[in-house]
Amino acid sequence: MDKSPSGRTVVVTGGTRGVGAGIARAFAATGAHVLACARRPPEQPVDGVEFTPLDLRDPPAVRAFFDALPRVDVLVNNAGGTPYRRLADADSERHARVIELNLVTPLTASLAAYEHLRRARGAVVMIGSVSGGRPSPGSAAYGAAKAGLENLARSMAVEWAPEVRVNTLVVGMVRTELAHLHYGGQDGVDAVSRTVPLGRLAVPSDVGAAAVFLASDAAAYISGASLLVHGGGERPAFLDAADVNGPSDKEE
């Protein structure tokens, strides 16, 4: 992070598994004091990371958690997610809960941590998604929330400057311990990986390294930005549909 990272306190919401655990590990490797908060403890303790149980959908509990901390230098709003669910297959209340988890809880945590962050001249890193910038059938509420999160971060960056920097990591497909639920085993992972220009899915440490960068002094002049962490994006479908060996317009 900087030349003396050991004095910094980093809070990672949802930092107990998958991408969140990768982020927590990356900050711990810098020597920072890392706190991971989530409703359930990790199945395997993460080295160098302290766990605190916290329901991020409970604003009074969130405020009490941050009020009890002596300092916060970095907040990583990672908690989120959604099951696969088409819009017409559930009522609006269920979709609203997805929006609450992925958009409202980052706002709740950021507001609760604000005074700490302001005093520390700290940083907020939002964990966004490519789903917020394209159609997301089966996860429409999630995509809408992630689009809102990116916009929230930009507004927050303006309102809280110059004391607090706020940025978003726009994350693509990540291979975690739950990847088989999304892609159907190794064959599915391999097939999906071929759609990514870099030829593989991200791993949690890729996201962690990017989060450490945005929170570091190396990114001291970066705020209100969205950093794409998606391996080059998605290969455009028209490239596969086009007849690349067809007639040429070039005159003979």
Backbone hydrogen bonds, N-H to C=O, Kabsch-Sander energy under -0.5 kcal/mol:
donor,donor_aa,acceptor,acceptor_aa,energy
7,G,4,S,-1.1
8,R,5,P,-2.0
10,V,8,R,-0.5
10,V,33,H,-2.9
11,V,74,V,-2.7
12,V,10,V,-0.5
12,V,35,L,-2.9
13,T,11,V,-0.5
13,T,76,V,-2.4
14,G,37,C,-3.3
15,G,12,V,-1.0
15,G,37,C,-0.5
17,R,14,G,-0.7
20,G,17,R,-0.9
21,A,17,R,-1.2
22,G,18,G,-1.9
23,I,19,V,-2.3
24,A,20,G,-2.6
25,R,21,A,-2.6
26,A,22,G,-1.9
27,F,23,I,-2.1
28,A,24,A,-2.5
29,A,25,R,-2.1
30,T,26,A,-0.5
30,T,27,F,-1.2
31,G,28,A,-1.6
32,A,27,F,-1.4
33,H,8,R,-3.0
34,V,32,A,-0.8
34,V,48,G,-0.7
35,L,10,V,-3.1
36,A,50,E,-3.1
37,C,12,V,-1.8
38,A,52,T,-1.2
47,D,45,P,-0.6
49,V,46,V,-2.2
50,E,34,V,-2.7
52,T,36,A,-2.4
54,L,38,A,-2.4
56,L,54,L,-0.8
58,D,55,D,-1.9
61,A,58,D,-0.5
62,V,58,D,-2.2
63,R,59,P,-2.7
64,A,60,P,-2.3
65,F,61,A,-2.2
66,F,62,V,-2.1
67,D,63,R,-2.6
68,A,64,A,-1.5
69,L,66,F,-1.2
73,D,9,T,-2.6
74,V,9,T,-1.8
75,L,123,A,-2.2
76,V,11,V,-3.1
77,N,75,L,-0.6
77,N,125,V,-2.2
78,N,76,V,-1.5
85,R,83,P,-0.5
85,R,138,G,-3.4
89,D,86,R,-1.7
90,A,87,L,-1.3
94,R,91,D,-0.5
95,H,91,D,-1.6
96,A,92,S,-2.5
97,R,93,E,-1.4
98,V,94,R,-1.1
99,I,95,H,-1.9
100,E,96,A,-2.6
101,L,97,R,-2.2
102,N,98,V,-2.1
103,L,99,I,-2.0
104,V,99,I,-1.2
105,T,100,E,-2.5
107,L,103,L,-1.2
108,T,104,V,-2.7
109,A,105,T,-2.6
110,S,106,P,-2.3
111,L,107,L,-2.5
112,A,108,T,-2.1
113,A,109,A,-1.9
114,Y,110,S,-0.8
114,Y,111,L,-0.6
117,L,113,A,-2.6
118,R,114,Y,-3.1
119,R,115,E,-2.2
120,A,116,H,-2.1
121,R,117,L,-0.8
121,R,118,R,-0.8
122,G,117,L,-2.7
123,A,73,D,-2.0
124,V,165,R,-2.8
125,V,75,L,-2.8
126,M,124,V,-0.5
126,M,167,N,-3.0
127,I,77,N,-2.1
128,G,126,M,-1.0
128,G,169,L,-2.7
130,V,171,V,-2.1
132,G,129,S,-1.8
133,G,130,V,-1.8
134,R,131,S,-0.6
139,S,136,S,-2.3
143,G,139,S,-2.6
144,A,140,A,-2.5
145,A,141,A,-2.3
146,K,142,Y,-2.5
147,A,143,G,-2.1
148,G,144,A,-2.1
149,L,145,A,-2.3
150,E,146,K,-1.8
151,N,147,A,-1.6
152,L,148,G,-2.8
153,A,149,L,-2.4
154,R,150,E,-1.6
155,S,151,N,-2.2
156,M,152,L,-2.9
157,A,153,A,-2.3
158,V,154,R,-1.3
159,E,155,S,-2.5
160,W,156,M,-2.6
163,E,160,W,-0.5
164,V,160,W,-2.0
165,R,122,G,-2.2
167,N,124,V,-2.1
168,T,225,A,-2.5
169,L,126,M,-3.0
170,V,168,T,-0.6
170,V,227,L,-2.7
171,V,128,G,-0.9
171,V,169,L,-1.0
172,G,229,V,-2.4
175,R,202,A,-3.6
176,T,174,V,-0.9
179,A,176,T,-1.7
181,L,178,L,-1.5
182,H,178,L,-0.7
182,H,179,A,-1.1
183,Y,179,A,-2.6
184,G,180,H,-1.5
188,G,184,G,-0.5
189,V,185,G,-2.5
190,D,186,Q,-2.8
191,A,187,D,-2.2
192,V,188,G,-2.7
193,S,189,V,-2.5
194,R,190,D,-1.3
195,T,192,V,-1.8
196,V,193,S,-1.5
198,L,231,G,-1.7
199,G,196,V,-2.3
202,A,173,M,-2.3
206,D,203,V,-1.9
207,V,203,V,-1.0
208,G,204,P,-2.4
209,A,205,S,-2.5
210,A,206,D,-1.5
211,A,207,V,-2.3
212,V,208,G,-2.4
213,F,209,A,-1.9
214,L,210,A,-2.2
215,A,211,A,-1.6
216,S,212,V,-0.6
216,S,213,F,-1.4
217,D,1,M,-1.2
218,A,1,M,-0.5
219,A,216,S,-1.4
220,A,217,D,-1.6
222,I,219,A,-2.3
223,S,221,Y,-0.6
224,G,166,V,-3.6
227,L,168,T,-2.9
228,L,226,S,-0.6
229,V,170,V,-3.0
233,G,230,H,-1.3
235,R,195,T,-2.5
239,L,236,P,-1.3
240,D,236,P,-0.6
240,D,237,A,-0.9
241,A,237,A,-1.7
242,A,238,F,-2.3
244,V,242,A,-1.2
246,G,243,D,-1.7
